[in-house]
Amino acid sequence: MASNKTLVPEAKAALEKFKMEAASEVGVNLTQGYNGDLTARQAGSIGGQMVKKMIESYENQIKTSK
């Protein structure tokens, strides 16, 4: 079962900004608040872009720590 609970409440604003940036990068018009009119494909592309950027960031951290 999926949960929308933010594990670190202090990060909520940064995560929201990150989501908006990812949506913009994939060309999805995301608004503050309700976005239930998005298709599964649009929502998935936002999540996929977020994961892609997180993996890229982690790989860069590993590369610079060596």
Backbone as ProteinMPNN parsed JSONL, in Angstrom:
{"seq_chain_A": "MASNKTLVPEAKAALEKFKMEAASEVGVNLTQGYNGDLTARQAGSIGGQMVKKMIESYENQIKTSK", "coords_chain_A": {"N_chain_A": [[0.833, -1.177, 0.0], [0.615, 2.148, -0.897], [1.997, 5.193, 0.406], [1.579, 8.605, 1.117], [2.958, 9.952, 2.977], [5.269, 12.225, 4.261], [8.492, 11.526, 5.189], [10.402, 13.125, 6.396], [9.363, 15.859, 7.731], [10.351, 18.493, 7.541], [11.369, 18.651, 5.029], [9.34, 18.932, 3.252], [8.548, 21.259, 1.725], [10.751, 21.548, 0.002], [10.592, 19.143, -1.404], [8.18, 19.498, -2.728], [8.836, 21.624, -4.411], [10.797, 20.359, -5.935], [9.232, 18.421, -7.215], [7.603, 20.079, -8.799], [9.55, 21.199, -10.483], [10.439, 18.883, -11.824], [8.085, 18.176, -13.154], [7.815, 20.334, -14.873], [10.073, 19.951, -16.471], [9.41, 17.66, -17.911], [7.28, 18.528, -19.294], [4.696, 18.645, -18.204], [1.79, 20.158, -17.064], [1.559, 21.097, -13.971], [-0.235, 21.935, -11.085], [-0.503, 23.845, -8.019], [-1.875, 22.138, -5.274], [-4.808, 20.268, -6.002], [-4.437, 17.756, -8.43], [-5.79, 15.806, -9.783], [-6.697, 15.429, -12.317], [-4.697, 14.61, -13.972], [-3.243, 12.309, -16.273], [-2.366, 8.816, -15.91], [-0.025, 8.331, -17.25], [1.127, 10.906, -17.378], [1.499, 11.496, -14.639], [3.207, 9.4, -13.986], [5.413, 10.053, -15.552], [6.353, 12.296, -14.277], [7.092, 11.275, -11.741], [9.012, 9.427, -12.622], [10.944, 11.133, -13.71], [11.733, 12.458, -11.402], [12.914, 10.35, -9.939], [14.984, 9.687, -11.692], [16.549, 12.031, -11.546], [17.241, 11.961, -8.828], [18.804, 9.62, -8.688], [20.862, 10.342, -10.41], [21.972, 12.467, -8.943], [22.862, 11.094, -6.662], [24.762, 9.376, -7.814], [26.613, 11.282, -8.662], [27.441, 12.223, -6.175], [28.751, 9.958, -5.172], [30.789, 9.717, -7.038], [32.296, 12.045, -6.585], [33.143, 11.631, -4.003], [35.145, 9.805, -4.031]], "CA_chain_A": [[0.0, 0.0, 0.0], [1.397, 3.371, -1.023], [1.759, 6.216, 1.415], [2.033, 9.936, 0.736], [3.493, 10.57, 4.185], [6.639, 12.715, 4.175], [9.254, 10.987, 6.305], [11.072, 14.247, 7.053], [8.445, 16.981, 7.5], [11.076, 19.713, 7.203], [11.725, 18.596, 3.61], [8.112, 18.967, 2.453], [8.582, 22.363, 0.755], [11.772, 21.241, -1.004], [10.064, 18.067, -2.245], [7.147, 20.088, -3.588], [9.562, 22.378, -5.44], [11.435, 19.35, -6.78], [8.165, 17.836, -8.033], [7.205, 21.079, -9.79], [10.634, 21.286, -11.456], [10.41, 17.66, -12.632], [6.914, 18.272, -14.026], [8.14, 21.316, -15.907], [11.069, 19.354, -17.365], [8.777, 16.666, -18.797], [6.206, 19.202, -20.017], [3.381, 18.416, -17.596], [1.298, 21.341, -16.366], [1.197, 20.721, -12.618], [-0.65, 23.093, -10.3], [-0.52, 23.662, -6.567], [-3.143, 21.561, -4.833], [-5.391, 19.102, -6.66], [-4.004, 17.446, -9.79], [-6.434, 14.539, -10.094], [-7.034, 15.328, -13.737], [-3.548, 14.111, -14.717], [-3.307, 10.908, -16.68], [-1.358, 7.973, -15.269], [1.222, 8.54, -17.997], [1.705, 12.182, -16.951], [1.953, 11.345, -13.259], [4.365, 8.516, -14.027], [6.572, 10.739, -16.124], [6.874, 13.18, -13.22], [7.79, 10.412, -10.783], [10.202, 8.883, -13.275], [11.937, 12.204, -13.806], [12.245, 12.688, -10.046], [13.815, 9.242, -9.619], [16.155, 9.846, -12.546], [17.373, 13.105, -10.995], [17.785, 11.522, -7.538], [19.876, 8.669, -8.972], [21.964, 11.129, -10.97], [22.575, 13.2, -7.831], [23.576, 10.136, -5.825], [25.934, 8.935, -8.565], [27.586, 12.373, -8.61], [28.01, 12.236, -4.816], [29.679, 8.844, -5.082], [31.929, 10.022, -7.899], [33.129, 13.094, -5.977], [33.666, 11.211, -2.698], [36.261, 8.863, -4.217]], "C_chain_A": [[0.881, 1.245, 0.0], [1.03, 4.373, 0.062], [2.324, 7.543, 0.924], [2.664, 10.665, 1.907], [4.953, 10.974, 3.967], [7.392, 12.245, 5.405], [9.976, 12.073, 7.093], [10.227, 15.49, 6.782], [9.133, 18.281, 7.087], [11.411, 19.774, 5.714], [10.518, 18.772, 2.699], [8.136, 20.057, 1.371], [9.59, 22.083, -0.358], [11.295, 20.135, -1.937], [9.002, 18.582, -3.201], [7.792, 20.868, -4.729], [10.209, 21.427, -6.441], [10.416, 18.721, -7.727], [7.744, 18.807, -9.13], [8.274, 21.227, -10.88], [10.622, 20.077, -12.392], [9.238, 17.703, -13.601], [7.185, 19.233, -15.177], [9.101, 20.726, -16.941], [10.452, 18.352, -18.331], [7.56, 17.238, -19.506], [4.806, 18.946, -19.492], [2.996, 19.66, -16.808], [0.753, 20.922, -15.005], [0.841, 21.983, -11.844], [-0.528, 22.792, -8.822], [-1.879, 23.092, -6.176], [-3.545, 20.356, -5.646], [-4.901, 18.949, -8.093], [-4.583, 16.105, -10.241], [-6.811, 14.371, -11.547], [-5.852, 14.872, -14.593], [-3.78, 12.665, -15.127], [-2.229, 10.129, -15.923], [-0.005, 8.161, -15.941], [1.906, 9.832, -17.544], [2.27, 12.067, -15.538], [3.198, 10.465, -13.203], [5.603, 9.181, -14.581], [7.187, 11.699, -15.11], [7.676, 12.363, -12.217], [9.07, 9.838, -11.37], [11.309, 9.907, -13.39], [12.551, 12.489, -12.442], [13.249, 11.601, -9.668], [15.099, 9.36, -10.424], [17.104, 10.896, -11.972], [17.985, 12.712, -9.651], [18.94, 10.547, -7.742], [21.093, 9.401, -9.516], [22.703, 11.878, -9.868], [23.407, 12.269, -6.951], [24.841, 9.648, -6.528], [27.021, 10.016, -8.547], [28.237, 12.469, -7.236], [29.046, 11.137, -4.656], [30.959, 9.158, -5.858], [32.852, 11.039, -7.237], [33.697, 12.673, -4.64], [34.833, 10.251, -2.819], [37.568, 9.586, -4.333]], "O_chain_A": [[1.792, 1.366, 0.819], [-0.094, 4.394, 0.564], [3.426, 7.59, 0.377], [2.882, 11.874, 1.837], [5.771, 10.159, 3.539], [6.987, 12.527, 6.533], [10.144, 11.961, 8.307], [10.356, 16.107, 5.725], [8.55, 19.083, 6.357], [11.708, 20.85, 5.195], [10.67, 18.761, 1.477], [7.779, 19.793, 0.223], [9.315, 22.349, -1.528], [11.564, 20.183, -3.137], [8.934, 18.151, -4.352], [7.35, 20.784, -5.875], [10.171, 21.664, -7.648], [10.705, 18.513, -8.905], [7.549, 18.397, -10.275], [7.946, 21.363, -12.058], [10.776, 20.224, -13.605], [9.382, 17.307, -14.758], [6.819, 18.962, -16.321], [8.96, 20.971, -18.139], [10.926, 18.212, -19.458], [6.878, 16.523, -20.239], [3.835, 19.02, -20.244], [3.77, 20.156, -15.99], [-0.379, 20.45, -14.9], [1.543, 22.99, -11.941], [-0.457, 21.632, -8.416], [-2.91, 23.521, -6.693], [-2.708, 19.506, -5.951], [-4.945, 19.898, -8.876], [-3.944, 15.363, -10.987], [-7.204, 13.283, -11.965], [-5.984, 14.757, -15.812], [-4.43, 11.899, -14.416], [-1.3, 10.715, -15.367], [1.033, 8.15, -15.28], [3.121, 9.856, -17.347], [3.394, 12.496, -15.278], [4.135, 10.753, -12.458], [6.716, 8.908, -14.133], [8.403, 11.89, -15.088], [8.806, 12.717, -11.881], [10.095, 9.771, -10.692], [12.481, 9.587, -13.192], [13.753, 12.734, -12.337], [14.317, 11.902, -9.136], [16.188, 9.153, -9.888], [18.315, 10.682, -11.917], [19.121, 13.085, -9.359], [19.951, 10.635, -7.046], [22.225, 9.11, -9.128], [23.933, 11.918, -9.864], [24.518, 12.611, -6.546], [25.887, 9.521, -5.891], [28.207, 9.706, -8.432], [29.429, 12.757, -7.127], [30.104, 11.361, -4.069], [32.066, 8.895, -5.387], [34.073, 10.906, -7.323], [34.651, 13.291, -4.166], [35.454, 9.91, -1.812], [38.611, 8.952, -4.493]]}, "name": "protein", "num_of_chains": 1, "seq": "MASNKTLVPEAKAALEKFKMEAASEVGVNLTQGYNGDLTARQAGSIGGQMVKKMIESYENQIKTSK"}
